């Protein structure tokens, strides 16, 4: 029986409490930090050599689908009633509403050092010390909306422009692909500066602080963001019936992408699973 | 892993404005010099020539109270430090640069990426290098499919 992932703004008080409690328990056990480590380790940009699985690659969506699912499984081992909620930033756009309330993720960071001081993940609460990080900062940081140089969350229209693309991904299968749902959703747009931050990338920037870096997983909002992106993949599949993950077959030996991306039936590290096997989640969870 | 052997297949499908991978060295050098001359917050204290190995574009400047030093490596990468601590820079396929601290956008030069990383560093904090490297660990291996 598939369980439900809910819109975070609809969670009951008890659901919020249980989600937070399960996260804190994973952190206490040291399991949470393993997820932070994996995300840092698997960020291989497309100008570097080697296999890219998590970012700037077709497998951005299945990699994060599996990653969220692993976290969710860990949470459900702690409390079987818990699932990962999603944050619909096209709808909940305030810096003080869901999911930034004191009984869920807490609010933005204070001005002097971006330290989060409210909610269960505030350092002073004693349960959320960052140990795996790309800086030596031990407390969670956020900079919602980046007041010193304000940016907006991506809009419904931004999301629709990605969803409208009938092709999953396209040559050259990296952050410069001008066509394809995947890169439009991941958000590596053309041009420089803020114009190039779209959808997923732009949300990371808007949250700021820890979410800006490779250790973004240190902010639990990471899971709510990627659950919503995961939902977009399912919406895209419904909108474009029959459209599949691409590439279907690995790029040939003469391609610059040979050995650097994961094709539909190839193994997706660090897991023993293929994108093909991750295209349908309906027997595991559904979006409510 | 296989790296591009020729330019032919890499261009199609790109954004028109995207330069070739690695970027033209002259543009990078110009960017560095422009950076040193920029008045806002940047306080160049050491000359470019003194800090750089001969023939390589490098930088050594103070930015928002941090010392940024960078030098090209023979392999085409950059070794960059913030107050002497290594800052891991990575390349994008369009020739731009990003750091582990500022991971969801990229910058035209290593110096610009280093400054952006400083912008994100809290007061008194430094970059930290991690002990893990991409694509080799299999900590969660052994599961099959969504239906495991």
Interface residues (C-beta under 8 A of the other chain):
Chain A: X34 X37 X38 X40 X41 X42 X43 X44 X45 X46 X47 X48 X49 X50 X51 X53 X56 X65 X66 X69 X70 X112 X113 X114 X115 X132 X133 X134 X135 X136 X137 X141 X170 X171 X172 X174 X175 X176 X177 X178 X179 X187 X190 X191 X192 X193 X194 X196 X197 X200 X201 X204 X205 X208 X209 X212 X213 X214 X215 X216 X253 X254 X255 X256 X258 X259 X260 X269 X270 X271 X272 X273 X274 X277 X278 X280 X281 X283 X284
Chain B: X1 X2 X3 X4 X5 X9 X10 X12 X13 X14 X15 X16 X17 X18 X21 X22 X88 X90 X91 X92 X93 X94 X95 X96 X98 X100 X101 X102 X103 X104 X105 X106 X107 X108 X120 X121 X122 X123 X125 X126 X127 X128 X130 X132 X133 X134 X135 X136 X137 X138 X139 X140 X141 X142 X143 X144 X145 X146 X147 X148
